[in-house]
Amino acid sequence: MKICCALPGLTTGYGPSHQATEDIAIFRGMPDLVIVDLCDALDIDQAVPAIAAHDGPVYMRLLRGNVPMVLDEYDYSFDLGKAKLLRDGADALVISSGFMTMRALETAKLLQADKVEVAILHVPTIKPLDREAILREAGRTGRMVVVAENHTEIGGLGEAVATLLLREGVIPPASARLRCRTPS
């Protein structure tokens, strides 16, 4: 079984009444279900055949409308279950999924002008979580860890990362969580 969801999260561009803001939290509790949150057209193009070939259920979050191409600049290739370091940086690490990876990359470019070096770890597969990549990158000395996701505070990528770091005893020097808010 493969489930494809369009308009997930808090920022869809179509208003606040049709948003799946807790979908990842709901599906993370289901045994053996893979959860994928894709960033752009390249991610979608590469992920769909991998998901179709996967022997088991998958829940995939999709963007809707004209989906931009972003990851092609970063020698990116989708690998089910794996996170990808898109850019390195010594000052902060942003762990992101879905369209928040686009926003994280834009922010990293802006901060680079102020000589702030931000690493971006794109996590397209939220379950199973790529523990090795997250622990390796979050465990590097001296950089803040930020999780950017398009979801509620409860049960999403941020909670999964925080739980992993806590269980493994990895304590970054500072942590923060970014959320998208729709205008009131």
N, C-alpha and C positions, 0 to 999 in steps of 0.2 A: 504494500500500500504506500502510495506517495501522496502527500497533502501539499498543495501549493496555495499560499496565502498572499494576496495582494493588499496593499495599504496597511501594513502592520505598524504598530508603534504610535508615537505621539505626534509625529510630523508627517502628514501625508499630502498636504496641499489641497485636500478636498473637504476641510472642515472637521470639527471635533466629534460629529455624531457617529461616524462609522470607523472607529479606530480599535484595533486589537492591541490594547496597551499591556495586557498581561498574558499574552499567548505563550511566550517562552516559559514563564513560570508554570503555567498549566502543563505544558508538554514536557518540561524537564522531569517531572515526577513519573512519567510513563516509562516502564522498563523497555529497554532495547530500541527506543525511538531515537533516531538521529535528528538533530536540529541544525538547520543551515540558515544563516542570515547573510545574504549576498550584497555586495557593494555596488557593482556596476554591470554594464552589458558584457564585459569580458568575463567576469565572475559567473554570470548567468549562463553564457555560452559554454563555458567549460564545465560548470557544475551539473547542468541538466543531464548529459550523458553519464556522468559518474553516479549521479543519484539513481538514474534509471537502471544502471548495472548493479547497484548495491542490493545485496540479498537481505532485505529487511525494510521495515517502515522508516520513512523519512518525512519530516515536516520542513518545508522550505518557505522562507519569507522572500517575497519579491517586491521590487519597486514597480511602479505603474507609470504608464505614459512614455515619454521620450527619456529613456534611461541613458545617461551619459557614459562615456568611456573614460576611465580614470587610471585604472591599474596597468594599462599597457605601457605607461611610462616607467614602470618599476620592475620589468622583467618578471612579471607575475604569472604563476600558473596555479590553478585550483587543484588541491589535493584533499579529498574528503578526509576529515579528521585532523587536518594539519593547519596550524597558524603559520603566517608568513611575516617575517620582518621586512617591511617595505622600505624603511629608511632607518638609519642608526642615529643616535644622538646621546650625548653624555649627561644632559641636564634633566631630562624627563622622558618617561616612557608612557605613551598612550596605547592602551589595549582597547581595540575597537572592533565592532562588527557592523555589517550592513552599511547603510548610507552614512553612518557616523564615521566610517573610515575616510570617506570623501572629505568630511568636515575636518577631521583630524589632520589630514594631509594639507588642506588649505591653511589651517592654523599653524602647522609646523613651518610652512613656507613663510608666513607672516612673521613668526617669532625668529626665524633665521636672520631677518634684517636687524633684529636687536641682539644678535649673537647668542641666542638661546637655541641650543641644539636638542631637538625633540625626535625621539625614536617612535616609530609607528609599527605596532604589531597587529596585523589584521587577523581576526579570528572568525573566519566564515563558518566554521563548525563549532557550535556552542556545546553540543553534546554529541559524541564524547569530546570533552575539552582536551586540547593539546597541552597536557600537564608539563611535559618536558620543555616545550618552547616558552611557556609562561614562566615557569620556575627559573629557567636560564636567564631570561630577559629581566624579570622582576628582581632577581637576585644579584644583579650587577650593582656594584657599590656606588652610592652617591646620587642616585637619580630618583626623583619623585615618580610615583606610579599613579596614573589616572585611567579610569575606565570610562569610555564613551559609548553609550548604547541608546537605542531608540526603543525604550521599554520603561515600565514602572521600576521603582527602586527595589521591589520585592521579587526575588526569584529569577532574575535575568543574568546576563553576563557578569555584571558587577558583583553580584552575590556569589556566583560560581567562582570567580577569581579570588574574592576575599576569603571564601571558605578554603580554597586550595592553598593560598599563601599562609593562612592561619594554621592549617593542619600540618604544613611542611615547615613551619617556623621561619618563614621568609618575611622579614619586616623591612619594607622600604623606608627610607628616611622620612618621607611624607607621602600621604595618599589623599586623593580627592576623587570625587565622582562628578562627572558632567551629565546633565540631563538637558534634553531639548524641551523647551516650554513653548506652547503655542500662545500667541498674543491674546490677551483678554479682550 
